[in-house]
Amino acid sequence: MKEEKADEKGLSVKKSENFSEWYVQVLTKSGMIDYTDVSGCIVFRPAAYALWEEISRAIDTEFKKDGVSNVYFPLLIPEKLLQKEQAHLEGFTPEVAWVTQTGDTVLEERLAVRPTSETIMYASYAKWVRSWRDLPLRYNQWNNVLRWEFKHPTPFIRSREFLWNEGHSVFATSDEAIAERGRILGIYKKILEDYLAIPGIVGRKSEKEKFAGAVESYSIEHMMPDGWAIQGPDHHFDGQNFSKAFEIKFLDKNNNTEYGWQTTYAITTREIGVLVATHGDDKGIIMPPRIAHVQVVIVPIFRKEGTEAVKKFSGEIAEMLKRDYRVRLDDRDGYSPGFKFNEWELKGVPIRVEIGPKEVEAKKVVIVRRDTGEKHEVGIDSLAKEIGSTLGAIHSELFKRADAMLRSYVHNVKSYDEFKKLLAEKKGIMHAPWCGEISCEEKIKEETGAKITNIPVDQKDLSGKCVYCGKDAKEMANFARSY
């Protein structure tokens, strides 16, 4: 077999010099994705889909602990249902793909390919909710959606088809619905930090940027390495907008007819893109250990003598570590150890274990950290414990780096000149006083390209005049150029 050269698979650009090209190369050359003949629709290869399985499994476990049940609703939504809540319809009209014909038969009514499921779910909710005893109704589904409005799709970051959860709840009171926000966003934040090692800023969306049909929207916002913001998970308080449109009403404890109070929430496969962008380096991806498809790769180093002993010892180590970790033994023929090292670094496996004849003789192995490149010898008796502590240290280091990057991109500004100067020179988030007027928000975006990503929950530093118009500030808002 002809030995493949490492540079045929390695990255040809540096992350700091051409982030966009680096990002695409990392995803394709690491085997995370493949493109298809449908623009904006990618193939999730095993490494990528395994990430989504881990994310969804971890979140789903937390949802169920909190009392959320899973359901599944159809992919196709009749047009009459989509038209019932006009603000919602107007918000999604540019994105909707329609089924108008099957075979040679033109359909009597167009069917929307699911951009989101409020309308089809709430038609059923209206049948299921009759009494206060039926509430709360807290359902979630894991599915795919299709949105077609944008011209330049980017894998995971802005895909036309993506995977997500969409939670849809109905409560008897406004207070109950509002209280759900903290629990759900808390779950998302926990998984992002504890599994993906990704920090975020929690806050409320502006009136202009909120979800179509919502009363209030809250989000967790991330920062990308190129200085642009990107929205993560969100939670929406929908009030009674949908319940009145879909007649989701019930008899309360006093036998009065009331409309339900609703919420919606979601996390998407966009987080895979954020993970890759946040933690990756010029060698490729760096997978956070708790979510990595492969946590440990074992690479035997064969010499002219002792090949069979190395193979046997490597196999024994692999079987021992598989009891506690996700392990891959790379004993492929025809590839040099150097090529294998580069390939697994590109894929981002957190720990590499190297085993050669010297290690077999000494009953030791060499472990190498993907994040720092540090390597050291470990005896086999303490190997499993050492692997565990090293994986924990890698996670901590990745989160520390990501949090430092996020903080470095948050700039407290008081004047519009300072706002524009820092946005141009350093990019990132401009944390600025705002009067609350949409006109100022729109002017800032028109002149700088920066929109309000969210309005932080913590408003302790509120002071001064609106950064744009000079009126008294009502809120401190985060402005940024955003994906």
Residue, then its C-alpha position, 0 to 999 in steps of 0.5 A: m500500500k502506498e503511504e499517504k503523505a500527511d500534507e495531502k490531508g493537513l490544513s493549508v491555511k492558518k486560523s488567524e490568517n483566513f478563518s473562513e477557509w480554515y473553518v471549511q478545511v477543518l470540517t472537510k479534511s477531518g471527515m466531519i462533513d461532506y457537501t451535497d448537490v443541494s445548496g446549504c444541506i450537508v452530510f453529517r459524517p459519523a464524527a459530526y453526528a456523534l457530537w450531536e448524539e452526545i449533545s442531544r442525549a445530555i440535554d434530553t436527560e436533563f429535560k426529562k428530569d425537569g418533566v419534559s416529554n418527547v413527541y414527534f409531529p409531521l414534517l409537512i404543515p398545511e398552509k392554513l395552519l401556518q397562516k393562523e398567527q400572522a406575526h409568526l407567518e410574516g417572520f417565516t414567509p421568506e424561509v418556507a419551502w413549499v410542497t405543491q405537487t405529488g407526481d402529476t397531481v397538484l395539491e389543493e393546499r400547499l404544504a410547508v416543509r417544517p421551518t418550525s412546528e408551532t402551528i402544527m403542534y398547537a392545532s393538536y394542543a387545542k384538542w388536548v387541553r380542556s381543563w387546568r388539570d391538563l396543564p402544564l403541557r410540556y412537550n419537546q421534539w428532536n427533529n430537522v427543519l428547513r429554512w431557505e432565506f439566505k444566500h451564503p450557507t456555511p456548514f453548521i453556522r447557517s445551514r438550510e437544513f439543520l437539526w435541533n430540539e424544539g420545546h413547546s409548553v403550555f401553562a395555566t399562568s403567566d408566572e409559570a411560563i416565565a419561570e420555565r425560562g430559567r430552568i431551560l436556559g440553565i440546562y442549555k448553559k450547563i451542557l454548553e459549559d460542562y460538555l462543550a466547554i463553551p461559555g455564553i452571555v445570557g440576555r433578552k433579545s430586543e423587540k426588533e430581534k425577538f422571535a416571530g410571534a413571541v412576547e419576549s425572547y432570551s438567548i445565550e450568545h457566543m463569540m467566534p474567533d473572528g470577532w463576530a457574535i453568533q446566537g446559541p440556544d434560546h427561550h421564548f415567552d409567547g404569552q397568549n399569542f398562539s393560544k388565542a390564534f389556535e384556541i388553546k383554552f381551558l377551564d380554570k379552578n374557578n370554572n372560568t375559560e382562560y387561554g394558555w400561556q406558552t413558551t418555546y425553546a431550542i438548541t441546534t447543530r449550530e453548536i457543533g460549528v461553534l465548538v469547532a471554531t472556538h477550540g480548533d487550532d492550526k492542526g485541526i479540531i480540538m474535541p472537548p473530552r466529555i463530548a468527543h466521539v473518540q477520547v483516546v487513540i492508541v497508536p502502536i509504533f512498529r519497528k523491525e523487531g518486536t512488532e507482535a509484542v507491540k500489537k499485543f500490548s496495545g490491544e491489551i491497553a485498549e481493552m483495559l481503557k475501553r471499560d471507562y473511555r471511548v477508545r480507538l486502536d489505530d493499528r492500520d498497516g501502510y501508514s507511518p506513526g507520524f501520519k497517524f499522529n497528524e490525522w488524529e490531531l486533525k480530528g481533535v482526539p483529546i489524548r493520544v497514547e503512543i506505544g513502541p518496543k521500549e514502552v512494552e519492555a518498561k510496561k509504560v506508555v506515552i500519553v500526549r495531550r491534544d490541547t497543549g501537545e504535552k507528553h509524558e510517560v505513565g505506568i500501566d497500573s496508573l494509566a486509567k486514573e491518569i487518563g481520567s485526570t488528564l481529560g478533566a484538565i483538558h476540559s478545564e483548559l479549553f473552557k478557560r481559553a474560550d472564556a478568556m476569548l469571550r471576555s477579551y471581545v467585550h468592550n464597554v463603550k460610552s460614546y458612539d465614536e468609541f463604539k465605531k473605533l473599537l468595532a472597526e479595530k478590535k471587533g467583538i461586542m460593544h457593551a453600550p448604554w441604549c435608550g431602548e428606541i428601535s430607531c437608534e438600534e436600526k441606525i446603528k446597524e445601518e451605519t456599522g453593521a452591528k445589531i443588538t445580540n441581546i440585553p444582558v440580564d445583569q444591568k448593574d452597570l447601567s449608566g449614562k446616555c444612549v450611545y447613539c442619540g444621547k437620551d437617557a439610557k434605559e438599558m445596557a445592550n450588547f451590539a455586535r456584527s453577527y452571523 
